Amino acid sequence: MKKHYSLNKTLLALICSSSFYAQATELPLAGDVETAIAPFNLSTPLSTSGEKHSLNENEFFSIEEQDQQAPLAVPSATSPTRSFQAHTSLMAAEPTTITPMCPTLNTGNLYTINNATAGSAVCYHFEITERSKTTALLVGQNAQTNVDLTVFRHNNDDSLDVVGTSKNAANANESVLALTEPGHYYWYMEVVAADGSPFNFGAAVTTGIDQYELNDAVSLSTALPDKHNRITANLDSATDVDYYHFTSVRGQDTVVALQDAYGQNEWILELYNGGWQPLESTKFYTLNNLQPNQTINVRVKPNPAVTVDPTHQYKLVLGTAVTRLSSSNVDGEANVTRMTFNSTPTYMTTQAYKRLYWGAKVLDSTGQPVEGAEIILNLDKRVDIDTNEININYTPYPLISDSHGQVSGLVDLGTCSGDLTSKPHYEHKFGTKNWWQTSYNFGVWNIDVSQAKDVGVGGPTVQYVTLGHLCRQKFLYSE
């Protein structure tokens, strides 16, 4: 047995959380257990390293709000995000063939210890079978009792890692909240003072957590990269709170929004603006006039008036705002024989046979490309024109911009019969004037950028660009 302890060696994050602690103390009592003396000593002093995130209480923002469109689709309640699935499968594959050094107890219960003596150390083992959030706790000490709590992980090479420790003064409750991967763990309880009176310990485990955990406090806030970030996550319990922060590296405008595809108002989005300020889920917010390297802090918490469903996923947007569409194109095939200006009642700006190629590039308020933005080609390839009104039913084709701020896509229009017939039209080819007549469908398109004000192609004045879906072309004659 290698009795060395590795601090901060693993990827586990630590915190004592009052909200999660409150949930953990509701564990059922499972009866008394013997005072199992620990087979090892905690000789390495505990320490913390790494910079913790914090709030700037004197920081205020200039905020502009806009209504946002509903999400394109409801996230699947049974299929987590791909990155979450990959993480889970990798962690579950880790072997756990070790021999516990201490007696084994189950999580989800509170156990009682009697007759503990000062200077002793008590140890019990528990197993975690899937990636989860675990709160180990020690409660119920009387005025003459003071017990410290440490959680260890037992590695496959028989070394021990310190997951976290809680050493509160006197008889205050102890708790350690940690992100726990599958493996073997120990409650290690150092009895500083005792008169033999009972106290309780246990662990509450929450599974079904998202890839951004552990981020249940400002100090553990998830740092987001310099891009337009679109996050899919969940609240795993009625006490879970998720913290995120984004740094505006260039002082570029930043966008904040929460999308609720379920319409049940389960979540509350708050921005730290000299204090926590609630934001509406039906709007997106642009923060402007920022200084370079200014940090924006937000949190998502449960709505106390609604039952939180851990299988429901919220969509959070936090990051660089798109302020300009620097270029765009929507084109048909290169060999299209186009209908000319006077051959149709309405000129068909874009014309295609079966394929529509499109692309766009977006920039931020400093003129730099925006990665991660959602750019949507909205297309109705066959508009209903049977009445005096034009009834448009768009199909969205969303893409996410790359590191150059660009998207490029292909839409398969398929074949068609043609609702309309053009007047004869011509093309010049190899010195010859060729006349054609075309059967076509009348279509329209526009381009939207999600959570961006007045950015795209099409708007209140000119709502769309016309599309001629060319179905059949009849050669008439040459001259």
C-alpha positions as CSV (number, residue, x, y, z in Angstrom):
1,M,0.0,0.0,0.0
2,K,1.5,3.3,-1.1
3,K,0.6,5.8,1.7
4,H,1.4,9.0,-0.1
5,Y,-1.2,11.7,-0.6
6,S,-1.5,13.8,-3.8
7,L,-3.1,17.2,-3.4
8,N,-4.8,18.7,-6.4
9,K,-3.6,15.8,-8.5
10,T,-7.0,14.9,-9.9
11,L,-9.5,16.9,-11.8
12,L,-11.9,17.0,-8.9
13,A,-13.3,20.3,-7.8
14,L,-14.1,21.1,-4.2
15,I,-16.4,23.3,-2.2
16,C,-18.7,23.4,0.8
17,S,-22.1,24.3,-0.5
18,S,-24.9,25.4,1.8
19,S,-27.7,24.6,-0.6
20,F,-26.4,21.2,-1.5
21,Y,-25.6,20.6,2.1
22,A,-29.2,21.3,3.1
23,Q,-30.3,18.6,0.6
24,A,-27.8,16.1,1.9
25,T,-28.8,16.5,5.6
26,E,-32.2,15.1,4.6
27,L,-30.6,11.6,4.2
28,P,-32.4,8.9,6.2
29,L,-30.7,7.6,9.4
30,A,-29.3,4.1,8.8
31,G,-28.4,3.2,12.4
32,D,-25.2,2.9,14.4
33,V,-21.9,1.7,13.1
34,E,-18.8,0.7,14.9
35,T,-15.9,3.1,15.4
36,A,-13.7,1.7,12.6
37,I,-10.1,2.9,13.3
38,A,-8.4,4.2,10.2
39,P,-5.5,2.0,9.0
40,F,-3.5,5.1,7.8
41,N,-2.6,8.5,9.2
42,L,-3.3,11.9,7.6
43,S,0.3,13.1,7.9
44,T,0.4,15.5,4.9
45,P,-0.9,19.0,5.7
46,L,-3.9,20.0,3.5
47,S,-3.5,23.0,1.3
48,T,-5.3,24.7,-1.5
49,S,-3.8,26.0,-4.7
50,G,-5.0,27.6,-7.9
51,E,-6.8,30.9,-8.3
52,K,-10.5,31.0,-7.3
53,H,-12.9,33.1,-9.3
54,S,-14.5,36.0,-7.6
55,L,-16.9,38.9,-8.2
56,N,-16.1,42.6,-8.6
57,E,-18.7,44.4,-6.6
58,N,-17.9,47.7,-8.2
59,E,-18.5,46.5,-11.8
60,F,-21.6,47.7,-13.7
61,F,-22.7,47.2,-17.3
62,S,-24.6,49.1,-20.0
63,I,-27.3,46.6,-21.1
64,E,-29.4,46.6,-24.2
65,E,-32.2,44.1,-24.4
66,Q,-34.0,42.6,-27.4
67,D,-36.7,39.9,-27.8
68,Q,-35.3,36.6,-28.9
69,Q,-36.9,33.9,-31.1
70,A,-37.8,30.6,-29.6
71,P,-35.1,27.8,-29.9
72,L,-35.2,25.8,-33.1
73,A,-35.9,22.5,-31.3
74,V,-36.6,21.0,-27.9
75,P,-33.5,19.3,-26.5
76,S,-33.9,15.5,-26.0
77,A,-34.7,14.5,-22.5
78,T,-33.3,11.0,-23.0
79,S,-30.2,11.8,-25.1
80,P,-27.6,14.0,-23.4
81,T,-25.2,16.0,-25.4
82,R,-22.5,14.2,-27.3
83,S,-19.7,15.5,-25.2
84,F,-21.5,14.4,-22.1
85,Q,-22.0,10.9,-23.5
86,A,-18.4,10.6,-24.5
87,H,-17.2,11.7,-21.0
88,T,-19.5,9.3,-19.3
89,S,-18.4,6.3,-21.4
90,L,-14.8,7.0,-20.9
91,M,-15.1,7.4,-17.1
92,A,-17.2,4.2,-16.8
93,A,-14.5,2.2,-18.5
94,E,-12.0,2.8,-15.8
95,P,-11.3,-0.4,-13.8
96,T,-12.0,-0.3,-10.1
97,T,-10.3,-3.5,-8.9
98,I,-9.0,-2.5,-5.4
99,T,-9.4,-3.9,-2.0
100,P,-10.9,-1.4,0.4
101,M,-8.8,-0.6,3.5
102,C,-11.9,0.3,5.6
103,P,-15.3,-1.2,6.1
104,T,-17.8,-0.4,3.3
105,L,-21.0,1.6,3.7
106,N,-23.6,2.8,1.2
107,T,-24.1,6.4,0.1
108,G,-27.5,7.9,0.6
109,N,-27.7,7.3,4.3
110,L,-26.7,9.0,7.6
111,Y,-24.8,6.7,9.9
112,T,-24.2,7.1,13.7
113,I,-20.9,6.7,15.5
114,N,-20.8,6.4,19.3
115,N,-17.9,6.4,21.8
116,A,-15.3,8.0,19.7
117,T,-12.2,9.1,21.5
118,A,-10.1,12.3,21.1
119,G,-7.0,11.7,19.0
120,S,-8.4,8.8,17.1
121,A,-9.3,8.6,13.4
122,V,-12.3,6.8,12.0
123,C,-12.5,5.5,8.4
124,Y,-15.2,4.0,6.1
125,H,-15.2,3.2,2.4
126,F,-17.8,4.0,-0.2
127,E,-18.0,3.4,-4.0
128,I,-19.1,5.7,-6.8
129,T,-20.2,3.8,-9.9
130,E,-20.8,6.7,-12.3
131,R,-19.7,10.3,-12.7
132,S,-21.6,12.3,-10.1
133,K,-21.7,15.1,-7.6
134,T,-21.1,13.9,-4.1
135,T,-21.6,15.7,-0.7
136,A,-19.8,14.0,2.2
137,L,-21.0,15.4,5.5
138,L,-20.6,15.1,9.2
139,V,-23.3,16.5,11.5
140,G,-24.9,16.2,14.9
141,Q,-21.8,16.9,17.1
142,N,-22.6,18.1,20.7
143,A,-20.7,21.0,22.4
144,Q,-17.9,18.6,23.6
145,T,-17.3,17.0,20.2
146,N,-15.1,18.3,17.3
147,V,-14.5,16.0,14.4
148,D,-12.8,17.0,11.1
149,L,-13.7,15.4,7.8
150,T,-11.5,14.5,4.9
151,V,-12.5,12.5,1.7
152,F,-9.9,10.4,0.0
153,R,-9.9,8.6,-3.4
154,H,-8.3,5.2,-3.5
155,N,-6.5,4.9,-6.9
156,N,-5.9,1.7,-8.9
157,D,-2.1,1.9,-8.0
158,D,-3.1,1.9,-4.3
159,S,-2.1,5.5,-3.8
160,L,-4.5,7.9,-2.1
161,D,-5.6,11.4,-3.4
162,V,-7.2,14.0,-1.1
163,V,-10.5,15.0,-2.6
164,G,-11.3,17.6,0.0
165,T,-11.3,18.4,3.7
166,S,-13.6,20.3,6.1
167,K,-12.1,21.6,9.4
168,N,-14.6,23.9,10.9
169,A,-14.2,25.2,14.4
170,A,-15.7,23.5,17.5
171,N,-18.8,21.4,16.8
172,A,-19.8,23.1,13.5
173,N,-21.0,20.7,10.8
174,E,-18.5,19.5,8.2
175,S,-19.1,18.9,4.5
176,V,-17.1,18.3,1.3
177,L,-18.8,18.7,-2.1
178,A,-16.9,17.2,-5.0
179,L,-17.2,16.0,-8.6
180,T,-16.6,12.3,-8.2
181,E,-15.6,10.0,-11.1
182,P,-16.3,6.3,-10.8
183,G,-14.0,4.8,-8.1
184,H,-13.5,4.1,-4.5
185,Y,-13.5,6.7,-1.7
186,Y,-13.2,7.1,2.1
187,W,-14.7,9.1,4.8
188,Y,-11.7,9.9,7.1
189,M,-12.8,11.5,10.4
190,E,-10.2,12.9,12.8
191,V,-11.6,13.2,16.3
192,V,-10.1,16.4,17.8
193,A,-12.3,16.4,20.9
194,A,-15.0,14.0,22.1
195,D,-16.9,12.8,25.2
196,G,-18.3,9.7,23.5
197,S,-21.6,11.3,22.4
198,P,-23.0,10.2,19.0
199,F,-22.5,12.1,15.7
200,N,-23.6,11.3,12.2
201,F,-21.9,11.1,8.8
202,G,-22.9,10.1,5.3
203,A,-22.8,11.1,1.6
204,A,-25.5,12.3,-0.9
205,V,-24.8,11.4,-4.5
206,T,-26.4,13.1,-7.5
207,T,-26.0,11.6,-11.0
208,G,-27.2,12.9,-14.3
209,I,-25.0,16.0,-14.1
210,D,-23.8,18.0,-17.1
211,Q,-20.3,18.4,-18.4
212,Y,-19.8,21.8,-16.8
213,E,-20.0,20.6,-13.2
214,L,-18.6,21.3,-10.7
215,N,-19.7,25.0,-10.9
216,D,-22.0,25.4,-7.9
217,A,-20.4,28.6,-6.6
218,V,-18.7,31.8,-7.8
219,S,-15.3,30.3,-6.9
220,L,-15.9,27.3,-9.1
221,S,-17.5,29.3,-12.0
222,T,-17.0,27.7,-15.4
223,A,-14.7,29.9,-17.5
224,L,-15.9,30.2,-21.1
225,P,-13.5,30.8,-24.0
226,D,-13.2,33.9,-26.2
227,K,-16.0,33.1,-28.7
228,H,-19.8,33.1,-28.9
229,N,-20.6,30.3,-26.5
230,R,-23.8,28.2,-26.7
231,I,-24.1,25.9,-23.6
232,T,-26.5,23.0,-23.1
233,A,-26.7,22.0,-19.4
234,N,-29.1,21.1,-16.7
235,L,-29.9,21.7,-13.0
236,D,-29.6,18.3,-11.3
237,S,-31.7,19.2,-8.3
238,A,-33.8,21.9,-6.7
239,T,-30.7,23.3,-5.0
240,D,-28.3,23.2,-7.9
241,V,-27.0,26.6,-9.1
242,D,-24.7,26.9,-12.1
243,Y,-22.1,29.7,-12.4
244,Y,-20.4,30.8,-15.6
245,H,-18.1,33.7,-16.5
246,F,-16.8,35.2,-19.7
247,T,-14.0,37.7,-20.3
248,S,-14.4,40.3,-23.0
249,V,-10.7,40.1,-24.1
250,R,-10.9,43.0,-26.6
251,G,-13.7,44.9,-24.9
252,Q,-16.1,43.5,-27.6
253,D,-19.8,43.6,-27.0
254,T,-21.1,40.5,-25.2
255,V,-24.4,38.8,-25.4
256,V,-26.3,37.0,-22.6
257,A,-29.5,34.9,-23.1
258,L,-31.3,31.9,-21.7
259,Q,-33.5,29.7,-23.9
260,D,-36.3,27.6,-22.4
261,A,-37.5,25.2,-25.1
262,Y,-40.0,23.6,-22.7
263,G,-41.8,26.8,-21.8
264,Q,-42.2,25.8,-18.1
265,N,-40.1,28.6,-16.6
266,E,-38.0,26.2,-14.6
267,W,-34.8,28.3,-14.6
268,I,-33.9,31.9,-13.6
269,L,-30.9,33.6,-15.3
270,E,-29.1,36.3,-13.3
271,L,-26.3,38.7,-14.3
272,Y,-23.9,40.1,-11.7
273,N,-24.2,43.9,-12.2
274,G,-23.2,45.3,-8.8
275,G,-25.6,42.6,-7.5
276,W,-27.4,39.7,-9.0
277,Q,-29.9,41.0,-11.5
278,P,-32.6,38.7,-13.0
279,L,-32.9,38.6,-16.8
280,E,-35.9,37.6,-18.8
281,S,-35.7,34.3,-20.7
282,T,-37.7,35.7,-23.6
283,K,-35.0,38.4,-24.3
284,F,-31.3,38.5,-25.2
285,Y,-29.1,41.1,-23.7
286,T,-26.1,42.9,-25.2
287,L,-23.5,44.4,-22.9
288,N,-21.6,47.2,-24.6
289,N,-19.0,49.8,-23.7
290,L,-16.9,47.2,-22.1
291,Q,-13.3,47.5,-21.1
292,P,-10.7,45.1,-22.5
293,N,-10.5,42.0,-20.2
294,Q,-13.7,42.9,-18.4
295,T,-15.4,39.8,-16.9
296,I,-19.2,39.1,-17.1
297,N,-20.6,36.7,-14.4
298,V,-23.9,34.9,-14.8
299,R,-25.7,32.1,-12.9
300,V,-28.6,29.8,-13.7
301,K,-30.7,28.8,-10.7
302,P,-34.0,26.9,-10.2
303,N,-37.3,28.8,-10.1
304,P,-38.6,28.0,-6.6
305,A,-42.2,28.2,-7.9
306,V,-41.6,25.4,-10.4
307,T,-40.5,21.8,-10.0
308,V,-37.1,21.3,-11.7
309,D,-36.8,18.3,-14.0
310,P,-33.2,17.2,-14.2
311,T,-33.8,15.6,-17.6
312,H,-34.6,19.1,-19.0
313,Q,-31.7,21.0,-20.5
314,Y,-31.5,24.8,-20.7
315,K,-29.5,26.6,-23.4
316,L,-27.3,29.5,-22.2
317,V,-25.7,32.0,-24.6
318,L,-22.8,33.9,-23.1
319,G,-19.9,35.3,-25.1
320,T,-18.9,37.5,-28.0
321,A,-21.9,39.3,-29.7
322,V,-22.2,39.3,-33.4
323,T,-22.6,42.9,-34.6
324,R,-22.1,42.7,-38.4
325,L,-22.5,40.3,-41.3
326,S,-19.4,41.1,-43.4
327,S,-20.3,38.8,-46.3
328,S,-23.0,36.3,-47.5
329,N,-23.9,34.3,-50.5
330,V,-26.8,32.1,-51.6
331,D,-26.4,30.6,-55.1
332,G,-27.5,27.8,-57.3
333,E,-25.4,25.7,-59.6
334,A,-22.8,27.4,-61.8
335,N,-24.4,26.1,-65.0
336,V,-27.9,27.6,-64.3
337,T,-29.7,29.0,-67.4
338,R,-31.3,32.0,-65.6
339,M,-34.7,33.5,-66.2
340,T,-34.2,37.1,-67.2
341,F,-35.6,40.2,-65.5
342,N,-38.8,40.5,-67.6
343,S,-39.6,36.8,-68.0
344,T,-41.3,36.5,-64.6
345,P,-43.8,38.7,-62.7
346,T,-41.3,39.0,-59.8
347,Y,-37.6,38.8,-60.6
348,M,-36.0,35.6,-59.1
349,T,-32.8,36.9,-57.6
350,T,-31.5,33.5,-56.7
351,Q,-32.1,30.6,-59.1
352,A,-31.2,27.0,-58.8
353,Y,-32.0,23.5,-60.2
354,K,-31.5,21.1,-57.3
355,R,-28.7,22.5,-55.1
356,L,-28.4,25.7,-53.1
357,Y,-25.0,26.7,-51.9
358,W,-24.8,29.3,-49.1
359,G,-22.3,30.9,-46.7
360,A,-21.7,33.9,-44.5
361,K,-19.1,35.5,-42.3
362,V,-19.8,37.4,-39.0
363,L,-17.7,39.9,-37.0
364,D,-17.8,41.4,-33.5
365,S,-17.9,45.0,-32.4
366,T,-14.1,45.3,-32.8
367,G,-14.1,43.9,-36.4
368,Q,-12.8,40.4,-35.4
369,P,-14.4,37.1,-36.6
370,V,-16.8,35.5,-34.2
371,E,-16.5,31.8,-33.6
372,G,-19.5,29.8,-32.3
373,A,-22.3,32.0,-33.6
374,E,-25.5,30.4,-34.9
375,I,-26.2,31.6,-38.5
376,I,-29.5,30.4,-40.0
377,L,-30.6,30.2,-43.6
378,N,-34.4,30.3,-43.6
379,L,-35.8,28.8,-46.8
380,D,-39.2,28.3,-48.3
381,K,-38.6,26.7,-51.6
382,R,-42.2,26.6,-52.6
383,V,-44.3,29.6,-51.4
384,D,-48.1,29.2,-51.3
385,I,-49.3,31.9,-53.7
386,D,-52.8,30.5,-54.3
387,T,-54.4,33.5,-52.6
388,N,-53.7,37.2,-52.7
389,E,-51.5,36.8,-49.7
390,I,-48.1,35.1,-49.7
391,N,-48.0,32.4,-47.1
392,I,-44.3,31.7,-46.2
393,N,-43.3,28.6,-44.1
394,Y,-39.6,28.8,-43.6
395,T,-37.4,25.7,-42.9
396,P,-34.4,26.7,-40.9
397,Y,-30.9,25.5,-41.8
398,P,-28.6,26.5,-38.9
399,L,-24.8,26.3,-38.9
400,I,-22.2,27.3,-36.3
401,S,-19.4,29.7,-37.4
402,D,-15.8,28.4,-37.3
403,S,-12.7,30.2,-36.0
404,H,-12.8,32.5,-39.0
405,G,-16.4,33.5,-38.3
406,Q,-17.5,31.6,-41.4
407,V,-20.2,29.1,-42.3
408,S,-20.8,27.3,-45.6
409,G,-23.6,24.9,-46.4
410,L,-25.5,23.0,-49.1
411,V,-29.3,22.6,-49.3
412,D,-30.7,19.8,-51.5
413,L,-33.8,21.3,-53.1
414,G,-34.7,18.1,-54.8
415,T,-36.8,17.9,-58.0
416,C,-40.1,19.7,-58.7
417,S,-42.9,20.0,-61.3
418,G,-43.3,23.8,-61.4
419,D,-46.3,25.9,-60.3
420,L,-45.4,28.7,-62.6
421,T,-44.2,29.1,-66.2
422,S,-42.0,31.9,-67.3
423,K,-42.2,33.9,-70.5
424,P,-39.6,33.0,-73.1
425,H,-36.1,34.1,-72.0
426,Y,-32.7,33.9,-73.6
427,E,-29.1,33.4,-73.0
428,H,-26.0,34.2,-75.1
429,K,-23.7,31.2,-75.6
430,F,-20.9,30.8,-78.1
431,G,-22.2,33.7,-80.1
432,T,-25.7,32.3,-80.3
433,K,-28.9,33.7,-78.7
434,N,-30.8,30.7,-77.3
435,W,-34.4,31.0,-76.2
436,W,-35.9,29.0,-73.3
437,Q,-39.1,28.6,-71.3
438,T,-38.9,27.5,-67.7
439,S,-41.4,25.9,-65.2
440,Y,-40.5,26.9,-61.7
441,N,-41.6,27.3,-58.1
442,F,-41.6,30.7,-56.4
443,G,-39.4,30.5,-53.2
444,V,-37.9,32.9,-50.7
445,W,-35.0,33.0,-48.3
446,N,-33.3,35.1,-45.6
447,I,-30.4,34.8,-43.2
448,D,-30.7,35.3,-39.5
449,V,-28.0,35.4,-36.8
450,S,-29.3,34.2,-33.4
451,Q,-29.1,36.7,-30.5
452,A,-27.9,39.5,-32.8
453,K,-29.7,42.8,-33.4
454,D,-30.4,43.7,-37.1
455,V,-27.8,41.4,-38.4
456,G,-28.5,39.2,-41.4
457,V,-30.1,39.3,-44.9
458,G,-33.8,40.4,-44.8
459,G,-35.6,42.5,-42.2
460,P,-38.6,44.7,-41.6
461,T,-38.2,46.6,-44.8
462,V,-37.2,43.8,-47.3
463,Q,-38.2,40.6,-45.5
464,Y,-36.8,38.1,-48.0
465,V,-34.8,37.4,-51.2
466,T,-36.7,35.7,-54.0
467,L,-35.7,32.2,-55.1
468,G,-36.6,30.5,-58.4
469,H,-36.5,26.7,-58.0
470,L,-36.1,25.7,-61.6
471,C,-38.1,22.5,-62.4
472,R,-38.0,22.1,-66.1
473,Q,-36.5,24.1,-69.0
474,K,-37.8,23.8,-72.5
475,F,-35.5,24.9,-75.4
476,L,-37.5,26.9,-77.9
477,Y,-35.0,28.1,-80.7
478,S,-31.8,29.8,-81.4
479,E,-31.0,32.9,-83.4
